[in-house]
Amino acid sequence: MKPAPTLSTAFLHPAGQSLPEPLLALRKQRGTALVDMPLPTRKTENWKYSSKYLKLTDDMAISLPAEGKTGSSLAVPGYKVAFLNGVMMPEACEYPDLDGISIKSFGDLSDEEASDLADRLDSTLDNKAVQMARLNSARFEDGLLIRLKPEAVLDQPLFIVHEVTAEASGSAFPRIFVDAGRHSQITLVEEYISSGSAQVMVNTVTEFNVADGANITSIRLNMEGENVQHIGSTGVLQQRSSRFESHTVGFGGPLRRHDLQVRLEGEGAECKLNGVVVTQGTQHYDNHTTIEHVAPHCNSEETYRNIAADKSHAVFNGRIHIHQDAQKSNADMNNKNLLLSNGAEIDTKPELEIYADDVKCAHGATIGQLDEISLFYLVSRGIGRRQANVLLTMAFINELVEQIPIDAAKQTALTRLNTFFKQTFEQQ
Amino acid sequence: MLSIKNLHASVEGKEILKGINLEIKAGEVHAIMGPNGSGKSTLSQVLAGNDAFEVTEGEITLNGDNLLELETEERAREGIFLAFQYPVEIPGVSNLQFLRTAVNAMRQHKGQDEMNAAEFMKLAREVSKQVDLDPAFLKRGVNEGFSGGEKKRNEILQALLLQPKLAILDETDSGLDIDALKVVSDGVNALRAEDRAILMVTHYQRLLNHIVPDYVHVLAGGKIIKSGGRELALELEERGYGWLGIKDEETADSSAN
């Protein structure tokens, strides 16, 4: 039998040392644990449909340089943090000193702060399920720590622009930890973009520690180029009566993977997870979500839509786990998929595991094509076929796009969607 | 205006239309009546260009141009409008967006400037009132959750906005109560014009009390078996289809009426 492939040792040597000692120590310890880490294969259940897209070569092991021109001069209607190749760029960040809110680069933390953070990094994620997030823990060069004191409210959305400049092969490991105190509120927009054309990997981890009554809105726009393999993990730990709302809009690439894990640990916590994915050409995109209903009286609502054109491949795996004590849980998961071509593939798998007996749990998954009768109706009014296709495809995701609460983020998604439509339906 | 000669059409290999001949001139209103399964709706769908139906023989011209060579959207831009028997619900596309896209596609075809959102909104509100449809329906998804009557009024609203040369009304009276029938008929009558023809397809003659046709044709077994004036409809109302030698039940099981 052929031995299972393991992570090349080339990936186990973090370069940058400009972190406080406790974080360097944590990183080293995590790295040691990765020796002989098996890489996912098609026999790895949660990578079954995606392992073939993961292509890590040794020349990608090097950390991309934390310098260069940051293209993210982008004006944003709010506060801004800019990452370049996984490292925060202070000169491109714009946020004021705010009462009760601390926004800091990992590199700027005191030893005491760093030690506290080191104790809590990875605490929101189930590392067995997100193997590749462990690589981030062993390799992050920098990161962003956001702490909100109780009752603190960030008055404008915080845009976090993650840019990689792929001049040469390499990897970037951006990291974010949000510590939201009781009844605090924040809206984050994470935008992933790239320039250059060398083969690179972005391996990113975002964690939210959400205290009682806190309210988090997270928007994630994945728009990197065709040369970027993206592996993202988001962990959310929710306490009593907190709320977490997530809006993901993702565009395909050679490998796109996002694991979103939400753990409802306090009574009355609720989460709402929306996702839109579009793929074209030979692109790939894989969303894996897990919602753990640990405490009673929690609500979760999840709606994901995939659109796959040409010969592309989209994957959705939605897991809801209702623990024995989580009585009166209310969970609703819905995944609809649209195939725009005979050559496209979508794999969807709802997974429900329920150990409590007094719960309401609904799920639905469908895969279909554009409706011929609707198409005929539109063209019979003089609307061109290309435009009719665009209208119907947009109709499939409109409801979710409209719910994106920050207009600038919505417009960014719409602009990119229009490019997708143009390319997908251009022959008509 | 419209000329149909020896039209044969099939769906899934089954011949439904077996040699239709029909001439419609500008300004005229024609009614096609017939029992279920006679081919009435097939004729409407073929005229609009639904490619689920295959034309196997014959020709259709609109003002001398071969209609069969045109795609559905091209036919619409040349002035063919079909009011659907069962208007389609399209959640996620707002009625307003749908209507404006259609109107602007027409305008573009005619070399006119597109209407902006504000201009169009004003126009759409006016026309909504004309068919007694609450302008709130403009913001909903296309036909989404509309009652049968609201859907039919939305069809007439589209006809009024698009100002076609030939309006084909497929069973527009079905599912309407008396009040709604009146509103829809008023809308259709507002469409009557010197340079426009109207083709009504209906099972019952009650619509024809409100929209008085110039000619009535009886379609049975895929052919027009009798043509006449308005009085033919009244005769059918009184005597049914039986006196023409048509057994209604014979064809009633066909789904392609």
Contacts between the chains, C-beta under 8 A, distances in Angstrom:
chain1	res1	chain2	res2	distance
A	371	B	88	8.0
A	372	B	52	7.7
A	373	B	88	5.6
A	374	B	88	5.2
A	374	B	90	5.2
A	376	B	50	5.6
A	376	B	72	6.6
A	377	B	84	6.8
A	377	B	87	7.4
A	377	B	88	4.2
A	377	B	90	7.2
A	378	B	90	7.7
A	378	B	98	7.2
A	378	B	102	7.9
A	379	B	71	7.4
A	379	B	72	4.5
A	379	B	73	4.2
A	379	B	76	7.1
A	380	B	48	5.1
A	380	B	49	7.3
A	380	B	50	7.9
A	380	B	72	5.4
A	380	B	73	7.6
A	380	B	75	8.0
A	380	B	76	5.7
A	380	B	81	8.0
A	380	B	82	5.7
A	381	B	76	5.8
A	381	B	81	7.9
A	381	B	98	7.6
A	381	B	102	3.8
A	381	B	105	7.5
A	381	B	158	6.5
A	381	B	162	6.7
A	382	B	73	5.6
A	382	B	76	3.7
A	382	B	77	4.7
A	382	B	102	5.5
A	382	B	105	4.3
A	382	B	106	5.0
A	382	B	109	6.9
A	382	B	162	7.0
A	383	B	73	6.3
A	383	B	98	8.0
A	383	B	101	5.4
A	383	B	102	5.4
A	383	B	105	5.2
A	384	B	73	5.6
A	384	B	105	6.4
A	385	B	71	7.6
A	385	B	73	6.5
A	387	B	101	6.4
A	387	B	105	7.4
A	388	B	73	7.9
A	391	B	90	7.9
A	391	B	93	5.1
A	391	B	97	7.5
A	391	B	98	7.2
A	391	B	101	6.9
A	392	B	90	7.1
A	392	B	93	7.2
A	394	B	92	7.1
A	394	B	93	7.5
A	395	B	90	6.1
A	395	B	91	6.6
A	395	B	92	2.8
A	395	B	93	4.6
A	395	B	141	7.8
A	396	B	92	6.4
A	397	B	92	7.9
A	398	B	92	4.4
A	398	B	93	7.6
A	399	B	92	6.3
